[in-house]
Amino acid sequence: MAVHWWQMLPSLRPVRSLVNFLYVWTNWPTISEELRKRDERPKMVEEWARQMAQLERETHEAEKQRLARDFEQERERPTLGAHWKPSVPLGKGRRK
């Protein structure tokens, strides 16, 4: 079995951990800002959905009020049938 030269070196895992730590430490302001934006996005979407639902409720209520007002105005307006009288009596036409 052949032993390769890189297998004889010690593990680089501690070095990689140190490099990751240094990267996070030096870029912490940028990382924390990105995390804050990521955490705020669902809150903004939830707020938007809440506002849209409120607008839909208000629109629905306004439409109901308008329809009720139109219905009341229609009920109060006199109809043609209430004041119309035929000039010729109905049912008493000529029959031969």
MOPAC internal coordinates of N, CA, C and O (Angstrom, degrees):
PM7 1SCF
backbone

  N    0.0000 0     0.00 0     0.00 0    0    0    0
  C    1.4339 1     0.00 0     0.00 0    1    0    0
  C    1.5199 1   108.24 1     0.00 0    2    1    0
  O    1.2310 1   121.29 1   -51.46 1    3    2    1
  N    1.3147 1   115.14 1   128.54 1    3    2    1
  C    1.4569 1   120.00 1  -176.64 1    5    3    2
  C    1.5181 1   110.19 1   -87.02 1    6    5    3
  O    1.2310 1   120.63 1   -46.08 1    7    6    5
  N    1.3065 1   116.41 1   133.92 1    7    6    5
  C    1.4569 1   122.18 1   177.34 1    9    7    6
  C    1.5273 1   107.28 1  -100.35 1   10    9    7
  O    1.2310 1   121.66 1   -57.38 1   11   10    9
  N    1.2784 1   114.43 1   122.62 1   11   10    9
  C    1.4635 1   118.71 1   179.07 1   13   11   10
  C    1.5155 1   109.14 1   -84.49 1   14   13   11
  O    1.2310 1   120.75 1   -26.09 1   15   14   13
  N    1.3201 1   116.17 1   153.91 1   15   14   13
  C    1.4598 1   120.88 1  -173.51 1   17   15   14
  C    1.5172 1   112.64 1   -66.70 1   18   17   15
  O    1.2310 1   119.57 1   148.71 1   19   18   17
  N    1.3768 1   118.42 1   -31.29 1   19   18   17
  C    1.4614 1   118.97 1  -179.12 1   21   19   18
  C    1.5228 1   111.99 1   -75.37 1   22   21   19
  O    1.2310 1   120.43 1   164.57 1   23   22   21
  N    1.3346 1   116.79 1   -15.43 1   23   22   21
  C    1.4580 1   119.14 1   177.04 1   25   23   22
  C    1.5201 1   111.46 1   -77.72 1   26   25   23
  O    1.2310 1   120.46 1   164.54 1   27   26   25
  N    1.2994 1   116.72 1   -15.46 1   27   26   25
  C    1.4605 1   119.97 1   179.83 1   29   27   26
  C    1.5301 1   111.48 1   -87.25 1   30   29   27
  O    1.2310 1   120.23 1   166.27 1   31   30   29
  N    1.3549 1   117.16 1   -13.73 1   31   30   29
  C    1.4598 1   120.03 1   179.21 1   33   31   30
  C    1.5256 1   109.73 1   -74.91 1   34   33   31
  O    1.2310 1   120.67 1   -26.65 1   35   34   33
  N    1.3214 1   116.33 1   153.35 1   35   34   33
  C    1.4697 1   118.73 1   176.48 1   37   35   34
  C    1.5319 1   109.85 1   -67.83 1   38   37   35
  O    1.2310 1   120.76 1   -16.50 1   39   38   37
  N    1.2840 1   116.15 1   163.50 1   39   38   37
  C    1.4620 1   122.12 1  -178.81 1   41   39   38
  C    1.5260 1   110.21 1   -63.91 1   42   41   39
  O    1.2310 1   120.67 1   -39.09 1   43   42   41
  N    1.3341 1   116.32 1   140.91 1   43   42   41
  C    1.4675 1   121.48 1   179.15 1   45   43   42
  C    1.5281 1   112.19 1   -93.99 1   46   45   43
  O    1.2310 1   120.35 1  -175.31 1   47   46   45
  N    1.3134 1   116.94 1     4.69 1   47   46   45
  C    1.4606 1   120.47 1  -178.32 1   49   47   46
  C    1.5406 1   112.54 1   -58.92 1   50   49   47
  O    1.2310 1   118.05 1   135.00 1   51   50   49
  N    1.3236 1   121.31 1   -45.00 1   51   50   49
  C    1.4750 1   120.02 1   178.15 1   53   51   50
  C    1.5284 1   111.55 1   -62.14 1   54   53   51
  O    1.2310 1   120.35 1   143.18 1   55   54   53
  N    1.3187 1   116.94 1   -36.82 1   55   54   53
  C    1.4643 1   119.76 1   179.35 1   57   55   54
  C    1.5256 1   109.90 1   -66.80 1   58   57   55
  O    1.2310 1   120.46 1   138.12 1   59   58   57
  N    1.3195 1   116.73 1   -41.88 1   59   58   57
  C    1.4526 1   120.83 1   178.92 1   61   59   58
  C    1.5278 1   111.08 1   -63.77 1   62   61   59
  O    1.2310 1   119.88 1   140.76 1   63   62   61
  N    1.3183 1   117.83 1   -39.24 1   63   62   61
  C    1.4619 1   121.51 1   176.72 1   65   63   62
  C    1.5165 1   111.10 1   -63.26 1   66   65   63
  O    1.2310 1   120.48 1   138.71 1   67   66   65
  N    1.3212 1   116.69 1   -41.29 1   67   66   65
  C    1.4637 1   120.79 1   178.41 1   69   67   66
  C    1.5315 1   110.38 1   -64.74 1   70   69   67
  O    1.2310 1   120.07 1   138.50 1   71   70   69
  N    1.3060 1   117.47 1   -41.50 1   71   70   69
  C    1.4623 1   121.30 1   178.49 1   73   71   70
  C    1.5300 1   110.24 1   -63.41 1   74   73   71
  O    1.2310 1   119.93 1   137.06 1   75   74   73
  N    1.3241 1   117.74 1   -42.94 1   75   74   73
  C    1.4713 1   121.00 1   177.31 1   77   75   74
  C    1.5233 1   111.00 1   -61.38 1   78   77   75
  O    1.2310 1   120.45 1   136.34 1   79   78   77
  N    1.3258 1   116.75 1   -43.66 1   79   78   77
  C    1.4527 1   120.67 1   178.69 1   81   79   78
  C    1.5271 1   110.59 1   -60.40 1   82   81   79
  O    1.2310 1   120.45 1   133.06 1   83   82   81
  N    1.3330 1   116.74 1   -46.94 1   83   82   81
  C    1.4649 1   120.16 1  -179.41 1   85   83   82
  C    1.5321 1   111.23 1   -63.35 1   86   85   83
  O    1.2310 1   120.31 1   142.03 1   87   86   85
  N    1.3143 1   117.01 1   -37.97 1   87   86   85
  C    1.4662 1   120.31 1   178.14 1   89   87   86
  C    1.5272 1   110.80 1   -61.91 1   90   89   87
  O    1.2310 1   120.60 1   132.55 1   91   90   89
  N    1.3244 1   116.45 1   -47.45 1   91   90   89
  C    1.4674 1   120.48 1  -179.80 1   93   91   90
  C    1.5218 1   110.39 1   -64.80 1   94   93   91
  O    1.2310 1   120.28 1   138.69 1   95   94   93
  N    1.3201 1   117.07 1   -41.31 1   95   94   93
  C    1.4611 1   121.44 1  -178.51 1   97   95   94
  C    1.5239 1   111.07 1   -63.76 1   98   97   95
  O    1.2310 1   119.88 1   137.14 1   99   98   97
  N    1.3189 1   117.84 1   -42.86 1   99   98   97
  C    1.4609 1   120.07 1  -177.84 1  101   99   98
  C    1.5264 1   112.54 1   -76.45 1  102  101   99
  O    1.2310 1   119.73 1   153.81 1  103  102  101
  N    1.3183 1   118.13 1   -26.19 1  103  102  101
  C    1.4622 1   121.06 1  -177.94 1  105  103  102
  C    1.5267 1   113.29 1  -109.02 1  106  105  103
  O    1.2310 1   120.12 1  -159.08 1  107  106  105
  N    1.3152 1   117.38 1    20.92 1  107  106  105
  C    1.4543 1   120.68 1  -175.27 1  109  107  106
  C    1.5259 1   113.79 1   -58.92 1  110  109  107
  O    1.2310 1   118.17 1   137.69 1  111  110  109
  N    1.3352 1   121.08 1   -42.31 1  111  110  109
  C    1.4710 1   118.79 1   179.33 1  113  111  110
  C    1.5392 1   112.61 1   -59.13 1  114  113  111
  O    1.2310 1   120.53 1   137.54 1  115  114  113
  N    1.3086 1   116.59 1   -42.46 1  115  114  113
  C    1.4589 1   120.22 1   179.01 1  117  115  114
  C    1.5268 1   110.62 1   -66.90 1  118  117  115
  O    1.2310 1   120.00 1   136.20 1  119  118  117
  N    1.3028 1   117.61 1   -43.80 1  119  118  117
  C    1.4647 1   121.86 1  -179.02 1  121  119  118
  C    1.5310 1   110.30 1   -64.51 1  122  121  119
  O    1.2310 1   120.19 1   136.55 1  123  122  121
  N    1.3252 1   117.24 1   -43.45 1  123  122  121
  C    1.4648 1   119.45 1  -178.77 1  125  123  122
  C    1.5302 1   110.81 1   -66.92 1  126  125  123
  O    1.2310 1   119.70 1   143.97 1  127  126  125
  N    1.3294 1   118.18 1   -36.03 1  127  126  125
  C    1.4638 1   121.02 1   176.82 1  129  127  126
  C    1.5321 1   110.72 1   -64.71 1  130  129  127
  O    1.2310 1   120.15 1   136.96 1  131  130  129
  N    1.3111 1   117.31 1   -43.04 1  131  130  129
  C    1.4661 1   120.57 1   177.74 1  133  131  130
  C    1.5259 1   111.54 1   -64.11 1  134  133  131
  O    1.2310 1   120.44 1   140.26 1  135  134  133
  N    1.3186 1   116.76 1   -39.74 1  135  134  133
  C    1.4632 1   120.01 1   177.71 1  137  135  134
  C    1.5322 1   111.02 1   -65.12 1  138  137  135
  O    1.2310 1   120.75 1   139.88 1  139  138  137
  N    1.3318 1   116.18 1   -40.12 1  139  138  137
  C    1.4647 1   120.23 1   179.29 1  141  139  138
  C    1.5323 1   109.98 1   -63.41 1  142  141  139
  O    1.2310 1   120.17 1   136.16 1  143  142  141
  N    1.3321 1   117.28 1   -43.84 1  143  142  141
  C    1.4657 1   120.61 1   178.40 1  145  143  142
  C    1.5219 1   111.08 1   -63.12 1  146  145  143
  O    1.2310 1   120.82 1   139.07 1  147  146  145
  N    1.3230 1   116.03 1   -40.93 1  147  146  145
  C    1.4604 1   120.08 1   179.71 1  149  147  146
  C    1.5256 1   110.79 1   -63.54 1  150  149  147
  O    1.2310 1   120.49 1   141.28 1  151  150  149
  N    1.3497 1   116.66 1   -38.72 1  151  150  149
  C    1.4579 1   120.16 1  -179.62 1  153  151  150
  C    1.5257 1   112.16 1   -73.22 1  154  153  151
  O    1.2310 1   119.92 1   151.02 1  155  154  153
  N    1.3455 1   117.75 1   -28.98 1  155  154  153
  C    1.4580 1   120.98 1  -178.73 1  157  155  154
  C    1.5231 1   112.48 1   -79.52 1  158  157  155
  O    1.2310 1   119.75 1   154.52 1  159  158  157
  N    1.3103 1   118.08 1   -25.48 1  159  158  157
  C    1.4629 1   121.05 1  -175.77 1  161  159  158
  C    1.5310 1   112.68 1   -57.80 1  162  161  159
  O    1.2310 1   118.42 1   131.82 1  163  162  161
  N    1.3370 1   120.61 1   -48.18 1  163  162  161
  C    1.4792 1   118.45 1   178.11 1  165  163  162
  C    1.5249 1   112.36 1   -63.13 1  166  165  163
  O    1.2310 1   120.32 1   146.11 1  167  166  165
  N    1.3308 1   116.99 1   -33.89 1  167  166  165
  C    1.4652 1   119.55 1   177.80 1  169  167  166
  C    1.5223 1   110.62 1   -65.08 1  170  169  167
  O    1.2310 1   120.64 1   139.55 1  171  170  169
  N    1.3374 1   116.38 1   -40.45 1  171  170  169
  C    1.4601 1   120.06 1   179.16 1  173  171  170
  C    1.5235 1   111.11 1   -66.16 1  174  173  171
  O    1.2310 1   120.19 1   140.77 1  175  174  173
  N    1.3143 1   117.24 1   -39.23 1  175  174  173
  C    1.4667 1   120.85 1   178.91 1  177  175  174
  C    1.5291 1   109.63 1   -66.22 1  178  177  175
  O    1.2310 1   120.48 1   138.93 1  179  178  177
  N    1.3257 1   116.69 1   -41.07 1  179  178  177
  C    1.4627 1   120.44 1   178.91 1  181  179  178
  C    1.5247 1   110.80 1   -64.16 1  182  181  179
  O    1.2310 1   120.23 1   138.00 1  183  182  181
  N    1.3280 1   117.16 1   -42.00 1  183  182  181
  C    1.4672 1   121.38 1   178.27 1  185  183  182
  C    1.5256 1   110.50 1   -63.98 1  186  185  183
  O    1.2310 1   120.46 1   138.59 1  187  186  185
  N    1.3341 1   116.73 1   -41.41 1  187  186  185
  C    1.4612 1   120.70 1   178.53 1  189  187  186
  C    1.5298 1   110.16 1   -61.72 1  190  189  187
  O    1.2310 1   120.39 1   135.38 1  191  190  189
  N    1.3279 1   116.86 1   -44.62 1  191  190  189
  C    1.4660 1   120.85 1   179.61 1  193  191  190
  C    1.5320 1   110.87 1   -63.08 1  194  193  191
  O    1.2310 1   120.64 1   140.48 1  195  194  193
  N    1.3222 1   116.39 1   -39.52 1  195  194  193
  C    1.4661 1   120.50 1   178.49 1  197  195  194
  C    1.5314 1   110.42 1   -63.66 1  198  197  195
  O    1.2310 1   120.10 1   136.72 1  199  198  197
  N    1.3272 1   117.41 1   -43.28 1  199  198  197
  C    1.4619 1   121.17 1   178.92 1  201  199  198
  C    1.5259 1   111.40 1   -64.58 1  202  201  199
  O    1.2310 1   120.40 1   139.37 1  203  202  201
  N    1.3325 1   116.84 1   -40.63 1  203  202  201
  C    1.4652 1   120.08 1   179.45 1  205  203  202
  C    1.5333 1   110.74 1   -64.96 1  206  205  203
  O    1.2310 1   120.33 1   139.69 1  207  206  205
  N    1.3184 1   116.98 1   -40.31 1  207  206  205
  C    1.4627 1   120.38 1   178.13 1  209  207  206
  C    1.5278 1   110.21 1   -64.15 1  210  209  207
  O    1.2310 1   120.27 1   139.13 1  211  210  209
  N    1.3277 1   117.09 1   -40.87 1  211  210  209
  C    1.4651 1   120.85 1   178.36 1  213  211  210
  C    1.5219 1   110.54 1   -63.43 1  214  213  211
  O    1.2310 1   119.99 1   136.36 1  215  214  213
  N    1.3291 1   117.63 1   -43.64 1  215  214  213
  C    1.4659 1   120.97 1   178.26 1  217  215  214
  C    1.5375 1   111.10 1   -62.52 1  218  217  215
  O    1.2310 1   120.26 1   139.80 1  219  218  217
  N    1.3118 1   117.11 1   -40.20 1  219  218  217
  C    1.4655 1   120.25 1   178.25 1  221  219  218
  C    1.5239 1   110.82 1   -64.51 1  222  221  219
  O    1.2310 1   120.26 1   138.84 1  223  222  221
  N    1.3428 1   117.11 1   -41.16 1  223  222  221
  C    1.4719 1   119.92 1   177.52 1  225  223  222
  C    1.5206 1   110.56 1   -62.77 1  226  225  223
  O    1.2310 1   120.32 1   135.73 1  227  226  225
  N    1.3472 1   117.00 1   -44.27 1  227  226  225
  C    1.4594 1   120.32 1  -179.92 1  229  227  226
  C    1.5235 1   111.10 1   -63.70 1  230  229  227
  O    1.2310 1   120.33 1   138.43 1  231  230  229
  N    1.3259 1   116.98 1   -41.57 1  231  230  229
  C    1.4629 1   120.70 1   178.43 1  233  231  230
  C    1.5237 1   110.87 1   -63.78 1  234  233  231
  O    1.2310 1   120.67 1   138.37 1  235  234  233
  N    1.3242 1   116.33 1   -41.63 1  235  234  233
  C    1.4620 1   121.03 1   179.15 1  237  235  234
  C    1.5252 1   110.75 1   -63.32 1  238  237  235
  O    1.2310 1   120.69 1   135.64 1  239  238  237
  N    1.3257 1   116.29 1   -44.36 1  239  238  237
  C    1.4696 1   119.97 1   179.26 1  241  239  238
  C    1.5273 1   110.77 1   -63.76 1  242  241  239
  O    1.2310 1   119.97 1   137.90 1  243  242  241
  N    1.3331 1   117.67 1   -42.10 1  243  242  241
  C    1.4673 1   120.75 1   178.96 1  245  243  242
  C    1.5261 1   110.62 1   -63.22 1  246  245  243
  O    1.2310 1   120.34 1   139.70 1  247  246  245
  N    1.3168 1   116.96 1   -40.30 1  247  246  245
  C    1.4646 1   120.93 1   178.53 1  249  247  246
  C    1.5264 1   110.77 1   -65.45 1  250  249  247
  O    1.2310 1   119.94 1   139.07 1  251  250  249
  N    1.3390 1   117.72 1   -40.93 1  251  250  249
  C    1.4652 1   120.97 1   177.27 1  253  251  250
  C    1.5206 1   110.88 1   -62.42 1  254  253  251
  O    1.2310 1   120.43 1   137.38 1  255  254  253
  N    1.3368 1   116.78 1   -42.62 1  255  254  253
  C    1.4638 1   120.23 1   179.29 1  257  255  254
  C    1.5252 1   110.95 1   -65.27 1  258  257  255
  O    1.2310 1   120.22 1   139.69 1  259  258  257
  N    1.3316 1   117.19 1   -40.31 1  259  258  257
  C    1.4599 1   120.47 1   179.78 1  261  259  258
  C    1.5331 1   110.18 1   -65.04 1  262  261  259
  O    1.2310 1   120.56 1   136.39 1  263  262  261
  N    1.3341 1   116.54 1   -43.61 1  263  262  261
  C    1.4613 1   119.63 1   179.07 1  265  263  262
  C    1.5248 1   111.37 1   -64.48 1  266  265  263
  O    1.2310 1   119.98 1   139.94 1  267  266  265
  N    1.3188 1   117.64 1   -40.06 1  267  266  265
  C    1.4684 1   120.88 1   177.91 1  269  267  266
  C    1.5225 1   110.51 1   -64.00 1  270  269  267
  O    1.2310 1   120.18 1   137.46 1  271  270  269
  N    1.3241 1   117.25 1   -42.54 1  271  270  269
  C    1.4627 1   121.48 1   178.86 1  273  271  270
  C    1.5370 1   110.24 1   -64.35 1  274  273  271
  O    1.2310 1   120.04 1   135.70 1  275  274  273
  N    1.3277 1   117.53 1   -44.30 1  275  274  273
  C    1.4604 1   120.65 1   178.29 1  277  275  274
  C    1.5241 1   111.46 1   -63.16 1  278  277  275
  O    1.2310 1   120.36 1   141.33 1  279  278  277
  N    1.3229 1   116.92 1   -38.67 1  279  278  277
  C    1.4583 1   121.10 1   178.49 1  281  279  278
  C    1.5208 1   110.80 1   -64.12 1  282  281  279
  O    1.2310 1   120.27 1   136.48 1  283  282  281
  N    1.3225 1   117.09 1   -43.52 1  283  282  281
  C    1.4677 1   120.96 1   179.06 1  285  283  282
  C    1.5186 1   110.81 1   -64.74 1  286  285  283
  O    1.2310 1   120.10 1   138.97 1  287  286  285
  N    1.3163 1   117.42 1   -41.03 1  287  286  285
  C    1.4633 1   120.06 1   178.54 1  289  287  286
  C    1.5262 1   110.36 1   -65.42 1  290  289  287
  O    1.2310 1   120.26 1   141.91 1  291  290  289
  N    1.3075 1   117.10 1   -38.09 1  291  290  289
  C    1.4616 1   121.30 1   178.91 1  293  291  290
  C    1.5248 1   110.59 1   -66.77 1  294  293  291
  O    1.2310 1   120.10 1   142.58 1  295  294  293
  N    1.3238 1   117.42 1   -37.42 1  295  294  293
  C    1.4699 1   120.75 1   178.93 1  297  295  294
  C    1.5129 1   111.65 1   -68.72 1  298  297  295
  O    1.2310 1   120.28 1   144.92 1  299  298  297
  N    1.3301 1   117.07 1   -35.08 1  299  298  297
  C    1.4618 1   121.05 1  -176.92 1  301  299  298
  C    1.5244 1   112.40 1   -78.99 1  302  301  299
  O    1.2310 1   119.67 1   157.63 1  303  302  301
  N    1.3053 1   118.23 1   -22.37 1  303  302  301
  C    1.4582 1   121.10 1  -178.33 1  305  303  302
  C    1.5253 1   109.02 1   -75.49 1  306  305  303
  O    1.2310 1   120.87 1   -45.88 1  307  306  305
  N    1.3381 1   115.94 1   134.12 1  307  306  305
  C    1.4676 1   117.69 1   179.54 1  309  307  306
  C    1.5251 1   110.24 1   -68.97 1  310  309  307
  O    1.2310 1   121.48 1   -34.68 1  311  310  309
  N    1.3005 1   114.76 1   145.32 1  311  310  309
  C    1.4613 1   119.93 1  -179.59 1  313  311  310
  C    1.5155 1   109.70 1   -96.68 1  314  313  311
  O    1.2310 1   120.45 1   -17.50 1  315  314  313
  N    1.2867 1   116.74 1   162.50 1  315  314  313
  C    1.4608 1   122.49 1   179.21 1  317  315  314
  C    1.5253 1   110.88 1   -64.29 1  318  317  315
  O    1.2310 1   119.89 1   142.59 1  319  318  317
  N    1.2860 1   117.81 1   -37.41 1  319  318  317
  C    1.4646 1   121.77 1  -177.09 1  321  319  318
  C    1.5157 1   113.63 1   -65.82 1  322  321  319
  O    1.2310 1   119.62 1   154.81 1  323  322  321
  N    1.2958 1   118.32 1   -25.19 1  323  322  321
  C    1.4579 1   120.82 1  -177.36 1  325  323  322
  C    1.5222 1   111.47 1   -74.22 1  326  325  323
  O    1.2310 1   118.94 1   151.47 1  327  326  325
  N    1.3190 1   119.63 1   -28.53 1  327  326  325
  C    1.4671 1   121.91 1  -175.09 1  329  327  326
  C    1.5302 1   112.40 1  -114.93 1  330  329  327
  O    1.2310 1   119.08 1   179.30 1  331  330  329
  N    1.2741 1   119.36 1    -0.70 1  331  330  329
  C    1.4630 1   122.23 1  -175.85 1  333  331  330
  C    1.5091 1   110.51 1   -86.86 1  334  333  331
  O    1.2310 1   121.88 1   -48.31 1  335  334  333
  N    1.3234 1   114.00 1   131.69 1  335  334  333
  C    1.4662 1   119.72 1   175.62 1  337  335  334
  C    1.5248 1   106.46 1  -128.11 1  338  337  335
  O    1.2310 1   120.70 1   -49.15 1  339  338  337
  N    1.2810 1   116.27 1   130.85 1  339  338  337
  C    1.4663 1   118.04 1   179.82 1  341  339  338
  C    1.5272 1   111.27 1   -67.16 1  342  341  339
  O    1.2310 1   120.70 1   -35.21 1  343  342  341
  N    1.3238 1   116.26 1   144.79 1  343  342  341
  C    1.4665 1   119.74 1   179.20 1  345  343  342
  C    1.5353 1   111.35 1   -75.25 1  346  345  343
  O    1.2310 1   120.39 1   152.50 1  347  346  345
  N    1.2918 1   116.87 1   -27.50 1  347  346  345
  C    1.4603 1   122.30 1   177.33 1  349  347  346
  C    1.5197 1   106.79 1  -115.33 1  350  349  347
  O    1.2310 1   119.99 1   -49.15 1  351  350  349
  N    1.2955 1   117.63 1   130.85 1  351  350  349
  C    1.4564 1   118.85 1   179.25 1  353  351  350
  C    1.5271 1   110.62 1   -58.11 1  354  353  351
  O    1.2310 1   121.18 1   -46.60 1  355  354  353
  N    1.2742 1   115.35 1   133.40 1  355  354  353
  C    1.4468 1   120.41 1  -178.76 1  357  355  354
  C    1.5235 1   109.90 1   -78.14 1  358  357  355
  O    1.2310 1   121.27 1   -38.65 1  359  358  357
  N    1.3218 1   115.18 1   141.35 1  359  358  357
  C    1.4514 1   119.86 1   176.96 1  361  359  358
  C    1.5013 1   114.15 1    84.82 1  362  361  359
  O    1.2310 1   119.41 1   176.32 1  363  362  361
  N    1.3223 1   118.73 1    -3.68 1  363  362  361
  C    1.4627 1   120.75 1  -179.33 1  365  363  362
  C    1.5331 1   109.48 1  -117.60 1  366  365  363
  O    1.2310 1   121.05 1  -143.65 1  367  366  365
  N    1.2966 1   115.60 1    36.35 1  367  366  365
  C    1.4546 1   120.17 1   179.44 1  369  367  366
  C    1.5252 1   111.13 1   -76.78 1  370  369  367
  O    1.2310 1   120.23 1    -5.79 1  371  370  369
  N    1.2947 1   117.17 1   174.21 1  371  370  369
  C    1.4631 1   122.34 1   179.32 1  373  371  370
  C    1.5204 1   111.00 1   -71.81 1  374  373  371
  O    1.2310 1   121.79 1   -44.69 1  375  374  373
  N    1.2904 1   114.18 1   135.31 1  375  374  373
  C    1.4608 1   119.64 1   174.42 1  377  375  374
  C    1.4915 1   108.01 1  -133.80 1  378  377  375
  O    1.2310 1   120.53 1   -50.11 1  379  378  377
  N    1.2406 1   116.60 1   129.89 1  379  378  377
  C    1.4572 1   119.12 1   177.11 1  381  379  378
  C    1.4839 1   111.75 1  -132.67 1  382  381  379
  O    1.2310 1   120.10 1   180.00 1  383  382  381

